[in-house]
Each structure stands twice: as structure tokens, then as C-alpha cells.
Amino acid sequence: MAAGVAGGPTKAEVLSLFRSLLRTSRGFADYNIREYAKRRTKDGFRHNKNLSDTSSISSAFSDAKSQLEIAKRQVVVYSLYAPKVKSVMEIKQS
């Protein structure tokens, strides 16, 4: 991955990471977890959008990359143990 001019991530790299996190969050079958992951991604990037210090930007970028790897693993784990019925509304009445 190429570094930006001052050693931090480029704008394109940050946007790519943002999109990857959102794309990964769509992999969660459970609505609540999926929405939480999307909300947390958006809030995290919104919180860090005004960072100007190169070391702070690099640190936040690194943290987000590690969160992406964790989210990818969690999608796999959740898919292995997903409940058979997704919602109470899908349970057939006997």
C-alpha cells in the first residue's frame, strides 16, 4: 500500500478502507449487528475526519484496518452460528 505525501494514508486509501468496512458490515445476517457495524463505521470516520496530525491520522487508519480484519473474522463466525430463524416473525404458528 502506498503512503501519502507526509507518510500518512492517502485520501483514496481512507475512502477505500471506509467502503471496505461498510461492505463487510453487509455480511452480517443479523439486522442489529449489521446496523451496529455500519453505524460504528460511520461514527468512527466522522469522529476522525478533522484529524490533522500525521501520526494521529496514521494511528486512526491503522486502528480502522485492524477493525476491518476483526469484522471480517466476525462475519465468518456469525455465519457459522447463525440461528435457523432470523426473526420472531418468521416462526410458523402451530
C-alpha positions, 0 to 999 in steps of 0.5 A: 500500500502506498503512503501519502505525501507526509507518510500518512494514508492517502485520501483514496486509501481512507475512502477505500478502507471506509467502503471496505468496512461498510461492505463487510458490515453487509455480511452480517445476517443479523439486522442489529449487528449489521446496523451496529457495524455500519453505524460504528463505521460511520461514527468512527470516520466522522469522529476522525475526519478533522484529524490533522496530525500525521501520526494521529491520522496514521494511528486512526487508519491503522486502528480502522484496518485492524477493525476491518480484519476483526469484522471480517473474522466476525462475519465468518463466525456469525455465519457459522452460528447463525440461528435457523430463524432470523426473526420472531416473525418468521416462526410458523404458528402451530 
